[in-house]
Amino acid sequence: MPHKRITMTLPPELFEAVEVAAEREHRNRSEFIRVALLRYLKRPSLPARLLDEIEDYFELNDPEAVRDIEISTQEIRQGKVADAEDLSRELQALAAGQEQA
């Protein structure tokens, strides 16, 4: 399908964030914005939108956090979740191990 050209204006800090993120993902600016728009338009229900908004915030501030969020989101969708009590026991065991060291 042929592409349509658009012109848009961005605040300088958002433009710079797009430049940095596009370079990090080895994409040109147009491709990066195209992918971002597609992700935005495909957003599902409200809880997923909240995750996307959190991801958007961290994407501008911490690329490693974005990867962690993506991995966590995939694991949640695959049903790989931990019970809160199991997590608490695991954290207590880790803390106890650190205290002994």
C-alpha positions as CSV (number, residue, x, y, z in Angstrom):
1,M,0.0,0.0,0.0
2,P,1.5,3.4,-0.9
3,H,2.4,5.7,2.0
4,K,0.8,9.1,2.7
5,R,3.0,11.9,3.8
6,I,2.2,14.0,6.9
7,T,3.8,17.0,8.5
8,M,3.8,17.4,12.2
9,T,5.3,19.6,14.9
10,L,6.7,18.4,18.2
11,P,8.1,20.1,21.2
12,P,11.9,20.1,21.1
13,E,12.2,17.6,24.0
14,L,9.8,15.2,22.4
15,F,11.6,15.5,19.1
16,E,14.9,14.7,20.8
17,A,13.3,11.7,22.6
18,V,12.1,10.4,19.3
19,E,15.5,10.8,17.8
20,V,17.2,9.0,20.6
21,A,14.6,6.2,20.7
22,A,14.7,5.7,16.9
23,E,18.5,5.5,17.0
24,R,18.4,3.0,19.9
25,E,16.0,0.8,17.9
26,H,18.0,1.2,14.7
27,R,15.0,2.8,12.9
28,N,14.7,6.0,11.0
29,R,12.4,8.6,12.4
30,S,9.5,7.9,10.1
31,E,9.6,4.2,10.8
32,F,9.8,4.8,14.6
33,I,6.8,7.1,14.6
34,R,4.9,4.7,12.3
35,V,5.5,1.8,14.8
36,A,4.6,4.0,17.8
37,L,1.4,5.0,16.1
38,L,0.5,1.4,15.3
39,R,1.2,0.4,18.9
40,Y,-1.0,3.2,20.2
41,L,-3.9,2.4,17.8
42,K,-3.7,-1.3,18.7
43,R,-3.9,-0.7,22.5
44,P,-6.6,-2.9,24.1
45,S,-8.6,-2.4,27.3
46,L,-8.0,0.2,30.0
47,P,-5.6,-1.9,32.2
48,A,-3.4,-2.5,29.1
49,R,-3.5,1.2,28.3
50,L,-2.3,2.0,31.8
51,L,0.7,-0.3,31.2
52,D,1.3,1.4,27.9
53,E,1.3,4.8,29.6
54,I,3.7,3.6,32.2
55,E,5.9,2.1,29.4
56,D,5.7,5.4,27.5
57,Y,6.9,7.3,30.6
58,F,9.9,4.9,31.1
59,E,10.7,4.8,27.4
60,L,11.6,8.4,27.5
61,N,13.6,7.9,30.7
62,D,15.0,4.4,31.0
63,P,15.3,1.9,28.0
64,E,16.2,-1.0,30.4
65,A,12.9,-0.4,32.3
66,V,11.0,-0.6,29.0
67,R,12.5,-4.0,28.3
68,D,11.6,-5.2,31.8
69,I,8.0,-4.0,31.3
70,E,7.8,-5.7,28.0
71,I,9.0,-9.0,29.5
72,S,6.7,-8.7,32.4
73,T,3.7,-7.9,30.2
74,Q,4.4,-11.0,28.0
75,E,4.7,-13.2,31.1
76,I,1.4,-11.9,32.5
77,R,-0.3,-12.5,29.2
78,Q,1.1,-16.0,29.2
79,G,-0.2,-16.7,32.7
80,K,3.3,-16.7,34.2
81,V,2.4,-14.9,37.4
82,A,3.5,-15.5,41.0
83,D,1.3,-15.6,44.0
84,A,1.9,-12.7,46.3
85,E,2.6,-15.0,49.2
86,D,5.2,-17.0,47.2
87,L,6.8,-13.7,46.2
88,S,6.9,-12.6,49.8
89,R,8.6,-15.9,50.9
90,E,11.1,-15.6,48.1
91,L,12.0,-12.0,49.0
92,Q,12.3,-12.9,52.7
93,A,14.6,-15.8,51.8
94,L,16.8,-13.5,49.7
95,A,16.9,-10.9,52.5
96,A,17.8,-13.6,55.0
97,G,20.6,-14.8,52.8
98,Q,22.0,-11.3,52.4
99,E,21.9,-10.8,56.2
100,Q,24.0,-14.0,56.7
101,A,26.6,-13.0,54.2
